[in-house]
Amino acid sequence: MAFSETTLYQILTRLPRPSGWRVAFSGGLDSTVLLTALARLRDRVGLPLCAVHVHHGLLPHAEAWTEHCRRVCDRLEVPLEMVRLALEPVPGESLEAQAREARYQALGERLQPNEMLLLAQHQDDQAETLLLQLLRGAGIEGLAGMARCRPWQGGWQARPLLDFSRSDLERWARAEGLEWIEDPSNQDLRFDRNFVRRQLMPLLRERWPAASQTIARSAGHLAASLAILRQCIEEDLKRCQVGSALSITAWAALEPEARAEALRAWVRLRGAPVPDQHRLEEIERQALEAAPGAAPRVEWDRFAVRRYRDRLFLLPRELPSPPADCPWPDHEELPLPAGLGKLRRVPAADGIPDRCWREGRVVVRWQVEGIGCRLPGREGTRGLRKLCQERGIPPWSRPLLPLVFVDDRVVAIGDLWTCEVGPREPDEPASGIVWEERPEWLEHYR
């Protein structure tokens, strides 16, 4: 398909209408074509347009590229945001993958609500992606290639150039007299994508001239099949999820293939990268075969799947340590350390007398041994461990439950239990506790 402003406009009208466009602008051919065409279309479409250039600091030409991008944006009268990354190589990890992850993180952090991030990958990129995924043994999720448009970071991420080859874009760029930069690292055959692009694709085109187009078309067919498959997986997942945890009984009742797909979907839904096949199989084995009293754990990246009773939980690999004591002054809210959210006071007739805050007697503590709580309307004192067991709170969450003390007496455990406070004056103002903004892995038992 020949590229033109008109064909791009037709593609854009089929996408969700955002509050504005934000273009990932490297200064290379693809993003230069996209940004230039969008700049000419912005009045017709009536949407604000800006560009974002990510400076990785990895190559000596980076400063010159930054200046080039600034000149292009000045000429197009497009606002440009510069983002500088400070990448440090991590042993055992691909620097290329690190840079890509950091770039997307930086772009996502700057995307405003309902904005659309436009990326300039084209048809040849899509074909290369499918081949690379094939060589990695990917499933349908990987073989579907790069999505044309998907919800992302409170807005959208879209690739409007996937119907055009690089040669289509270059013809238009030369006809329009555009200038762009060439990244010398794109010639480095140590990178898998460059090898596919420079060595494999030319060989395929010698035999099949339309190879990029037909391979990219296959990715499109797989993406359509994936959309249908996702609907089925979502239905399976609904039957298996309990809050953000996974019911092992319901999950085990699925067919083996459906079980594997539901597990992948659950991990993605929780915001974690899907582990490799070996770890997926280990999660299934541990969940289904470990002894009832065991506490199996499978780790990858920064995450871990753990089992408690009939539930699977996805957690950070390293949980925070219980914080030091936190006095609660006479304020409505108390931010908690270690990313544990905040506690807020709300009026409650059977709550903690407000004078306790005025007198400076309220302290929040963690992991206090031997504490007990006398619940209103129940006989006797119940220990924290017993209460947690009754409610199904996993052992790893218990040390991070905020314990609200007045003097040396626990009066509330988060907003899960309010203990008997003791005598109070008639009609004395009092407050209950609400625990807000807690991490998702502390929401399992809500």
Secondary structure, 3 states (H helix, E strand, C coil): CCCCHHHHHHHHHCCCCCCCEEEECCCCHHHHHHHHHHHHHHHHHCCCEEEEEEECCCCCCHHHHHHHHHHHHHHHCCCEEEEECCCCCCCCCCHHHHHHHHHHHHHHHHCCCCCEEECCCCHHHHHHHHHHHHHCCCCHHHHCCCCCEEEECCEEEECCCCCCCHHHHHHHHHHCCCCCCCCHHHHCCCCHHHHHHHHHHHHHHHHCCCHHHHHHHHHHHHHHHHHHHHHHHHHHHHHHEECCEEEHHHHHCCCHHHHHHHHHHHHHHCCCCCCCHHHHHHHHHHHHHCCCCCCCEEEECCEEEEEECCEEEEEECCCCCCCCCEECCCCCEEECCCCCCEEEEEEEEEEEECHHHHCCCEEEECCCCCCEECCCCCCCCEEHHHHHHHHCCCCCCHHHCCEEEECCEEEEECCCEECCCCCCCCCCCEEEEEEECCCHHHCCCC
